Amino acid sequence: MTADDSFGRLDDDDYPAYTMGRAAELLGTTQGFLRAIGEARLITPLRSAGGHRRYSRYQLRIAARARELVDHGTPIEAACRIVILEDQLEEAQRINAEHRSATESGNPTAAT
């Protein structure tokens, strides 16, 4: 991948552009917090060629939500589970909306 390719992907929410240090700095947390939510399988950072953790903007949003819950006194394991369930609910609602839209348009198989 060239530098031009990498620059073009910075708008990609899933592109692992942030090092662990930078991610922790942006979230106002510690690298240990990022490791803990990784161990709880909330997010799985990609690894650079040298083995360093890299985070995407999407992963940072997920981590920020977990941090918000932890800051309000929720244990980290519970915070991770809550975020996972919130994400699953959002996905189910999106699928239901697509299904409703397809049904209303008279094409019930379009959502499958």
C-alpha positions in Angstrom: 0.0 0.0 0.0 1.4 3.4 -0.9 1.1 6.6 1.1 -1.5 7.8 -1.4 -3.6 4.7 -0.8 -3.3 5.2 3.0 -4.3 8.9 2.8 -7.3 8.0 0.7 -8.5 5.5 3.3 -8.5 8.0 6.2 -12.2 8.7 5.6 -12.9 5.0 6.0 -14.5 4.4 9.4 -12.9 0.9 9.5 -9.4 1.9 8.5 -7.0 1.3 11.5 -5.4 4.7 11.4 -4.8 5.2 15.1 -2.0 3.8 17.3 -2.8 2.7 20.8 -1.2 5.8 22.3 -3.1 8.2 20.0 -6.4 6.3 20.6 -5.9 6.5 24.3 -5.1 10.2 24.0 -8.2 10.9 21.9 -10.4 9.1 24.3 -8.9 10.6 27.4 -8.1 7.2 28.8 -5.2 4.9 29.4 -3.7 2.2 27.1 -4.7 -0.2 29.9 -8.3 0.6 29.3 -8.0 -0.2 25.6 -6.3 -3.5 26.5 -9.1 -4.3 28.9 -11.9 -3.7 26.5 -9.9 -5.8 24.0 -9.6 -8.6 26.4 -13.4 -8.3 27.0 -13.7 -8.7 23.2 -15.6 -5.4 22.8 -13.1 -4.4 20.1 -10.3 -6.3 18.4 -7.7 -3.9 17.1 -5.8 -4.8 14.0 -2.1 -5.2 14.2 0.6 -3.4 12.2 3.4 -5.3 10.5 5.4 -4.8 13.7 2.6 -6.2 15.9 1.4 -2.8 17.3 -2.4 -2.3 17.9 -4.2 -0.1 15.4 -7.7 1.3 16.0 -10.3 2.6 13.5 -12.7 5.5 14.1 -15.5 3.0 14.5 -13.6 1.2 17.2 -12.9 4.5 18.9 -16.6 5.3 19.0 -17.3 1.9 20.6 -14.5 2.5 23.1 -15.8 6.0 23.9 -19.3 4.6 24.7 -17.7 1.9 27.0 -15.6 4.6 28.7 -18.8 6.7 29.3 -20.4 3.8 31.0 -17.3 3.0 33.1 -17.0 6.7 34.1 -20.6 6.5 35.5 -19.7 3.5 37.7 -20.4 0.5 35.5 -17.9 -2.3 35.8 -15.8 -2.7 32.6 -17.1 -6.2 31.8 -20.7 -5.0 32.2 -20.0 -1.9 30.1 -18.6 -4.0 27.3 -21.7 -6.3 27.4 -24.0 -3.3 27.3 -22.2 -1.8 24.3 -22.4 -5.1 22.5 -26.1 -5.4 23.2 -26.7 -1.8 22.1 -24.9 -2.5 18.8 -26.9 -5.7 18.3 -30.2 -3.8 18.9 -29.2 -1.1 16.5 -28.4 -3.7 13.8 -31.8 -5.5 14.4 -33.6 -2.2 14.1 -31.8 -1.4 10.9 -32.8 -4.8 9.5 -36.4 -4.4 10.6 -36.6 -1.0 8.9 -35.2 -2.4 5.7 -37.8 -5.2 5.9 -40.6 -2.7 6.5 -39.5 -0.6 3.6 -39.3 -3.6 1.3 -42.8 -4.8 2.4 -44.3 -1.3 2.0 -42.9 -1.0 -1.5 -44.6 -4.2 -2.5 -41.5 -6.3 -2.8 -41.2 -8.4 0.4 -38.2 -10.4 -0.9 -36.0 -7.3 -1.5 -34.8 -7.3 2.1 -33.6 -10.9 2.1 
